[in-house]
Amino acid sequence: MNFRLLLVAFCLLAFSSIALPQTQELPQDKMMLVEGLVETAAGCPVALSEPTFRRLRILTPQDGLKEVHEEVKIENISGKAIRKVIVAFRYDGPDGGMMRLDRATKPIGIGEVLVSKHTYKVGSGDKTVEGYNGVFTALAIAVEFEDDTHWVKPYTADDQLIIMRQALSNQPSPLVVARCDNIDEGYRATLQTRSDGVVAYRLGVVKDLPDNFDVRLGEWIAMPETVTPKNTEIKISAADPKVSLPQSWLFKREKVRRNATTGSFLAGGALFVAEVKLADGTIWKQNLTRDELMWGLHNQ
């Protein structure tokens, strides 16, 4: 799943269904324009302004699917050329539900302003929705620069992006943790090779919660076979006699509560491949800064 169509949860007002059939553009007098808010994280390399949301004034079950439009201006204030921004529109309803849609922009040069626009379709389900009484917010959650470096929005206590996954699998590594289960006790994981030349690896575990980021590395482990072809899956577990990261070395995930409606869930810990030794003697290493390690969550 593209991590840009993030997690939660609740059908928010008119956002109860999205589908592909085409619809005609509606007359302007049938539409309403809602001005949104801007959320700016510390150190954000772009400035957002003028977020707007345009939708049908009254949406009934008989209307079927109708187009809605999102728009925000994005200015590159970083001093570096930007390859793409992962920009999000977050919708908070009066009952506490939330839906967030994330997407990537086109490149933005130094000092340039880009207007990011997005159109999709929604339906009202089995009820009539008049007006819009929620709040929507535009925010930048990640940026990739043309020099291949990244910025990732710091987590806050109410952020949906707190790690719920138990593995980071989208790194440019010759070996990845494709899946991890039961990370809190007796974890089991699947490693997958992306190269023919992997001879040894070293796992890492990351803890990423508001104001609490930490990384711990394991021991080097030789591959079970001298020659391991590309796309080979290897099963490992905390119960193995020799394992890169014993269970006692892992961070415990913490209980995170979004709001009274969504309740709480465990989050904040994941396995990843930290280093890989190749047959030619070279070693691939994951950059362990938060921006570079967490970029993989958005670049999917």
C-alpha positions in Angstrom: 0.0 0.0 0.0 1.3 3.5 -0.8 1.9 5.0 2.5 0.5 8.2 1.2 -3.1 7.0 1.6 -2.7 6.8 5.4 -4.1 4.8 8.0 -7.3 5.8 9.7 -10.2 4.9 10.0 -13.5 6.7 9.8 -15.8 7.8 7.0 -15.7 11.6 7.4 -18.8 13.4 6.3 -18.9 13.1 2.5 -15.8 11.0 2.4 -17.5 7.6 2.5 -16.6 6.3 -0.9 -14.1 6.9 -3.7 -14.3 5.3 -7.2 -13.2 5.6 -10.8 -16.3 6.5 -13.0 -16.1 9.9 -14.7 -18.4 12.7 -13.8 -19.1 16.1 -15.4 -17.9 19.3 -13.8 -20.7 20.9 -11.8 -21.8 24.5 -12.2 -20.0 27.0 -9.9 -23.2 28.0 -8.1 -23.6 24.4 -7.0 -20.1 24.3 -5.4 -18.8 25.7 -2.1 -15.3 26.9 -1.4 -13.8 26.1 2.1 -10.7 27.8 3.3 -8.3 25.6 5.2 -5.5 25.9 7.8 -1.8 25.4 7.4 0.3 23.4 9.8 4.0 24.1 9.7 6.5 21.7 11.3 9.8 22.9 12.8 12.5 23.1 10.1 10.1 22.7 7.3 11.9 23.6 4.0 8.7 24.7 2.3 6.0 27.3 3.1 2.4 26.5 2.5 -0.4 29.1 1.9 -3.9 29.5 0.7 -5.2 25.9 1.2 -8.7 25.5 -0.3 -11.2 22.7 -0.6 -14.1 22.9 -3.2 -17.0 20.6 -3.0 -20.8 20.3 -3.7 -22.9 22.4 -1.4 -25.4 19.6 -0.8 -24.5 15.9 -1.5 -27.3 13.3 -1.4 -27.2 9.6 -1.8 -28.9 10.0 -5.2 -26.0 12.2 -6.5 -23.6 9.2 -6.6 -19.9 10.2 -6.9 -19.0 13.8 -7.3 -15.7 15.6 -7.7 -14.0 17.5 -4.9 -10.9 19.7 -5.4 -7.9 20.4 -3.1 -5.4 23.1 -3.7 -2.4 24.7 -1.8 0.5 26.9 -2.8 4.0 25.6 -1.9 7.0 27.8 -1.8 10.5 26.4 -1.7 12.3 28.3 1.0 15.1 25.7 1.6 17.8 27.2 -0.6 18.1 23.9 -2.5 16.2 22.5 -5.5 13.4 20.2 -4.5 12.6 17.0 -6.4 9.2 16.4 -4.7 7.2 17.3 -1.7 4.9 14.9 0.0 2.0 17.2 0.8 -1.1 16.2 2.7 -4.6 17.4 3.3 -6.0 16.3 6.7 -9.7 16.2 7.3 -10.9 16.4 10.9 -14.7 15.9 11.4 -16.9 17.1 14.3 -17.0 13.6 15.7 -13.2 13.2 15.9 -12.7 11.1 12.9 -9.8 11.8 10.5 -8.9 11.0 7.0 -5.6 12.1 5.4 -4.7 12.0 1.7 -1.0 12.4 0.8 0.5 12.9 -2.6 3.8 13.9 -4.3 4.3 17.2 -6.1 6.4 18.0 -9.2 9.9 19.5 -8.7 10.2 23.0 -7.2 13.2 25.2 -7.9 14.9 27.4 -5.4 12.6 30.2 -4.4 9.8 29.0 -6.7 6.1 28.6 -5.9 4.1 25.6 -7.0 0.3 25.3 -6.9 -0.5 21.7 -5.9 -3.9 20.6 -7.1 -5.8 17.4 -6.7 -9.2 16.2 -7.8 -11.0 13.0 -6.7 -14.5 11.7 -6.2 -16.6 11.2 -3.1 -20.1 10.1 -2.2 -22.4 10.7 0.8 -23.2 7.1 1.5 -26.8 6.7 2.8 -27.2 10.2 4.1 -27.5 13.8 2.8 -24.6 16.1 3.7 -25.1 19.8 3.5 -22.2 22.2 3.7 -19.0 21.3 5.5 -18.5 21.7 9.2 -15.2 19.9 9.7 -11.7 21.4 9.6 -9.1 20.6 6.9 -5.4 21.4 7.1 -2.6 21.4 4.6 0.8 20.2 5.7 4.1 19.0 4.3 5.2 15.7 5.7 8.4 14.9 3.7 10.7 16.5 1.1 13.2 15.0 -1.3 15.9 17.4 -2.6 17.6 17.1 -6.0 20.9 16.2 -4.1 19.2 13.0 -2.8 18.9 14.2 0.8 15.6 14.4 2.6 13.5 16.2 5.3 10.8 14.4 7.2 8.2 16.0 9.4 8.9 15.4 13.2 6.1 13.4 14.8 3.7 15.1 17.2 1.5 13.5 19.8 -1.5 13.5 17.5 0.2 12.5 14.3 -1.1 9.5 12.4 2.4 8.7 11.0 3.7 7.2 14.2 5.1 3.8 13.2 2.4 1.1 13.3 4.4 -1.1 11.0 6.9 -3.5 12.5 9.4 -3.4 9.7 10.9 -0.7 7.3 11.1 -2.4 4.0 11.4 0.3 1.4 15.1 1.1 1.7 17.5 1.0 -1.2 19.2 -2.0 0.4 20.5 -5.3 -1.2 18.5 -7.0 1.6 15.3 -5.8 3.3 13.1 -6.9 6.2 10.0 -7.6 4.1 7.8 -8.4 7.1 7.9 -8.6 10.9 5.3 -10.0 13.2 4.9 -9.9 17.0 7.8 -7.6 17.5 7.0 -7.1 21.2 7.6 -10.7 22.1 9.1 -13.5 20.2 9.3 -11.7 16.8 9.3 -13.5 13.5 10.5 -11.8 10.3 11.1 -12.4 6.6 14.2 -11.1 4.9 14.3 -10.7 1.1 17.4 -10.3 -1.1 17.4 -7.7 -3.8 20.9 -8.7 -5.0 22.7 -12.0 -5.8 25.8 -11.0 -3.9 24.6 -10.8 -0.2 26.9 -12.7 2.1 26.1 -11.2 5.5 23.9 -8.6 7.2 23.2 -6.7 10.3 19.8 -5.7 11.5 18.7 -2.5 13.3 15.7 -1.5 15.3 14.3 2.0 15.4 12.2 3.7 18.0 10.3 6.7 16.7 7.8 8.4 19.0 7.2 12.1 19.8 10.4 13.5 21.2 11.9 10.0 21.4 14.0 8.7 18.4 16.6 6.0 18.9 18.3 3.3 16.9 20.0 0.1 18.1 22.1 -2.2 15.9 22.5 -5.9 16.1 25.4 -8.4 15.4 26.6 -9.4 12.0 25.0 -12.7 10.7 26.2 -14.7 7.7 23.7 -15.7 5.1 22.5 -19.4 5.5 23.8 -20.2 2.0 27.0 -19.3 0.3 25.1 -18.3 -2.8 21.7 -16.7 -2.3 19.9 -15.6 -5.5 18.0 -12.4 -5.8 14.4 -12.4 -4.4 15.2 -15.2 -2.0 13.1 -15.1 1.2 14.8 -16.0 4.5 12.8 -16.7 7.7 14.3 -15.6 11.0 12.9 -15.4 14.5 13.9 -14.3 18.0 14.0 -18.0 18.9 16.9 -18.8 16.5 20.1 -20.0 18.3 22.0 -17.1 16.6 20.2 -14.0 15.6 21.3 -10.4 14.7 19.0 -8.8 17.2 17.9 -10.9 20.2 14.4 -10.1 21.6 15.9 -8.4 24.7 17.7 -5.9 22.5 14.5 -4.6 20.9 12.6 -1.4 21.9 9.2 -2.0 23.3 6.4 -0.3 21.4 4.3 2.1 23.3 0.6 2.6 23.6 -0.5 5.6 21.6 -4.0 7.2 21.8 -5.2 9.2 18.9 -8.5 10.4 20.4 -11.6 9.2 22.2 -13.0 7.8 19.0 -10.1 5.8 17.6 -8.8 4.5 21.0 -5.2 3.4 21.4 -2.7 1.2 19.5 0.9 0.0 19.9 3.4 2.0 17.8 6.9 3.3 17.7 9.2 0.4 16.9 10.3 -1.4 13.7 13.1 -3.7 12.4 15.2 -2.7 9.4 18.4 -3.8 7.7 21.3 -1.6 8.9 24.3 -3.0 6.9 24.8 -5.6 4.2 28.1 -7.2 3.2 28.4 -8.2 -0.5 30.5 -10.9 -2.2 32.9 -8.3 -3.7 33.8 -7.1 -0.2 31.8 -3.8 -0.2 29.4 -2.9 2.6 26.1 -1.1 2.1 25.1 1.0 5.1 21.8 2.6 5.9 22.0 6.3 6.8 20.8 6.3 10.4 19.7 9.9 10.7 15.9 10.2 11.2 15.3 12.0 8.0 17.0 9.4 5.9 15.8 6.4 7.8 12.2 7.4 7.9 12.0 8.7 4.3 11.2 5.2 3.1 7.8 5.4 4.8 6.8 8.2 2.4 8.7 7.1 -0.7 6.3 4.3 -1.7 
